[in-house]
Amino acid sequence: MTDASLRVRLWSDELEAMRAEARAAIAAGSQWFNDRPAAGATRDEHIAAQRESMVASTFPVAEAEERAFGGVPCRVLRPDGDARAVYLHFHGGGMVAGSASMMDIPNQMLAKEHRVAVVSVDYRKAPEFPWPAGPDDGVAVARELLEKGEAEFGSSRVLIGGESAGGYMTAAVALRVRDELGAIDRVDGLNLTFGVFDWSRSPSQRGQRPTDEFDVLSVDNINLITECYLPDRTPEERRAPEISPAFADLRGLPACFVSVGTADHLLDDSLLFATRAAAAGVPVELMVLPEMPHAFQAFDCGMTRAWGDAISAWFESRLRRPPSSTTP
């Protein structure tokens, strides 16, 4: 190997040694997930079932406040005292399901551990509200937080993050904060957890994964939510940079923490986004978890705990920096 070459290694020996335990955790918990459309179910029936499933797995906390920012309903979890930053959060659910309250518990933990104010957005969902309704809501909230966040929470700095569809929302909103609001220098980091960044359906979305291990997602479900969110568009039209962040100009984005498992049908989305962002000069920390599925944080094991430690360290590294720093 020459000095100019780079040996690509996606995970450490420590994570490799955790595979067996992770497989056991997934085998024990996978029966709680069923993302496949029922035989004969209509699109609307499947979406309704997906929404009901997410409501059943939601555990709101009493401390969360219901607030509107930019006219969009949000859930707010505050730290004790002034916040070190505002974390603009977007929940998952394939752009068709879910709510801000479904992440109350981890958001409350984040607020307490890192002393940040978490604002989680209840953005509009498809099929009732297809693209660009969801990102429009996210930008409206971001605009108000950038204008009034310091007066409200005691800090002018902002981080953005989310899981699955929330990872997509994070990237889409950050790009619009850069291009429409001219305020990306006010954002100190992006937390992109197994997001969808290619709505034209990357190879892994189409089933071409490096492993056949269990995944929460399925090809059929991805097809369904794509048609709900972007109806009557060709794959080429879905690659438009304003729709699919992986095809956008990524220069100037803040530091990113990108995480995904190799069994995830969204694996290629994260790999494409992370490498394109790094090539564009964005500081990127990429964490790939071998054999882990979509929504891997639901499976408690050494591998997911290592991910939790890594993401906590990343948050702390961003919060310890001077606000709006331009160095990586």
VENHU-V901104 format. One record per backbone hydrogen bond with DSSP energy under -0.5 kcal/mol. CO is the residue of the C=O (numbers start at 1). NH is the residue of the N-H. Records with the same first field share a line. If there is no record, write none. Layout:
CO: NH / NH
This chain:
2: 5
6: 8
7: 9
10: 288
12: 16
13: 17
15: 18
16: 19
18: 22
19: 23
20: 24
21: 25
22: 26
23: 27
24: 28
25: 29
26: 30
29: 32
30: 33
38: 41
42: 46
43: 47
44: 48
45: 49
46: 50
47: 51
48: 52
49: 53
50: 54
51: 55
52: 56
53: 57
55: 58
61: 64
65: 67 / 76
67: 74
69: 72
72: 69
73: 122
74: 67
75: 120
76: 65
77: 118
79: 81
85: 87 / 117
86: 88 / 159
87: 89 / 119
88: 161
89: 121
90: 163
93: 96 / 97
95: 126
99: 102
100: 103
101: 104
103: 107
104: 108
105: 109
106: 110
107: 111
108: 112
109: 113
110: 114
111: 115 / 116
115: 84
116: 118
117: 87 / 119
118: 77 / 120
119: 89
120: 75
121: 91 / 123
125: 129
127: 130
130: 133
132: 136
133: 137
134: 138
135: 139
136: 140
137: 141
138: 142
139: 143
140: 144
141: 145
142: 146
143: 147
144: 148
145: 149
148: 152
149: 153 / 154 / 155
150: 154
153: 83
157: 86
158: 188
159: 88
160: 191
161: 90
162: 193
163: 166
164: 167 / 168 / 196
165: 169
166: 170
167: 171
168: 172
169: 173
170: 174
171: 175
172: 176
173: 177
174: 178
175: 179
176: 180 / 181
177: 183
183: 186
184: 187
186: 158 / 188
189: 160
190: 192 / 257
191: 162 / 193
192: 194 / 259
193: 164
195: 197
197: 246
198: 201 / 202
202: 206
203: 208
204: 207
207: 209
218: 222
219: 223
220: 224
221: 225
222: 226
223: 227
224: 228
225: 229
226: 230
229: 131
230: 233
234: 238
235: 239
236: 239
237: 240
238: 199
240: 243 / 244
243: 245
244: 247
245: 248
248: 250
250: 253
255: 190
256: 258 / 285
257: 192
258: 287
259: 194
260: 289
261: 264
262: 210
264: 267
266: 270
267: 271
268: 272
269: 273
270: 274
271: 275
272: 276
273: 277
274: 278
275: 279
276: 280
277: 282
278: 281
282: 284
283: 256
284: 286
285: 258 / 287
286: 288
287: 260
288: 290
289: 262 / 292
292: 263 / 264
293: 296
295: 298
296: 299
298: 300
301: 305
302: 306
303: 307
304: 308
305: 309
306: 310
307: 311
308: 312
309: 313
310: 314
311: 315
312: 316
313: 317
314: 318
315: 319
316: 320
318: 321
322: 325
